[in-house]
């Protein structure tokens, strides 16, 4: 995957908040989180936590797994941009023989 996956906060902002004309303050109140926590999430300053995924899923009638999958793809993509170069592969032939 070469393109950076979309942050779940951006998806929440564009696909949920904007169509419903919700402000960060209103959405935060409805989700039961602080305005600061939601603002950091939709502005891509914070990752999606499992707790936030559950709150969003309850509010939007979606699955928490779908939201966590978005975060996992982004997290893994980000880590792959800085793959370590000092890893030595295990001798798998020796493992298969044993």
N, C-alpha and C positions, 0 to 999 in steps of 0.2 A: 504494500500500500504506500503510495507516494504522497497522496494528498492528506493533509492533516484532518483527522476526523472532527466533526463539529462538536463543540462543547455542549453538554446537555443544558447548561444555563442559557445558551443562545437559543436552543430549541424551545425551551420553556418560555423564554421571552417572546420569540417570534410566532410560535404556534399556539401558545396558550394566552399569555398576558395581553399581547397586542390585539388579537381578534376579540377578546372580551373587554377591551378598554380598561384593563386593570393597572393601577399604579403599583409600584413596588410596595408602597405602604399598605394598600388594600390587599394585595396578594399575600404579603407577609402576615397580616392579621388573619386572613382566611386559612393560611397554612399553620398558624400558631407558632411562627418563628419571628425573630427580630427583623426589623427592616434592614439592619446592617448585614445580617447573615444572608438574606435573600439578595440584597444589592451586590454583595461580593460574588455570589453564585451566578447571577444573570450577567454580571460584567466580567465573568471568566477570571476572577481573582481567587476563587475558591473551587475546589473539586466538589463533586456531589458526594454527600455522605449517605450511607444506607438509611439513616433516619430521615433525611430530606427526601430520598427516593420514595420511602413509604408515605410520607406526607403528600408529596406530589401525586403519587399513584392514587391515593384515596380521594384527593380533590379532583382528579381528572378522569377517574374510572379507567386507569391504565395499570399495567403491571409494574411493580418496583423493579423487576428484573430488566424490563425494557430500558428503564432509565439508567440502571447500573451498567448495563451492557454498553451504552453510549460512553459512560465514564471510563469503563475498562478499555475500550478501544482507543480512546484518547490517551489514557495513561500509558498503555503499552506502546503506542506510536511514539509518544514523547520519549520514553525510555530507549526505544530503538534508534532514535536520532543520536544517541550518545552511547552506542554499543561499546562495551569494553573490548580492548584490543589485546589484553594480556591473558585471555582464557585459553588454556591448553585442553584440547579435546581428550576425554578419557579413552583409553585403548579398549574399544568396545569388543574387539575380537577376543581378548582375554576374558571378558565378562561372559560372552556367549559360550565359550568352551567350558567354563566352570559349571 
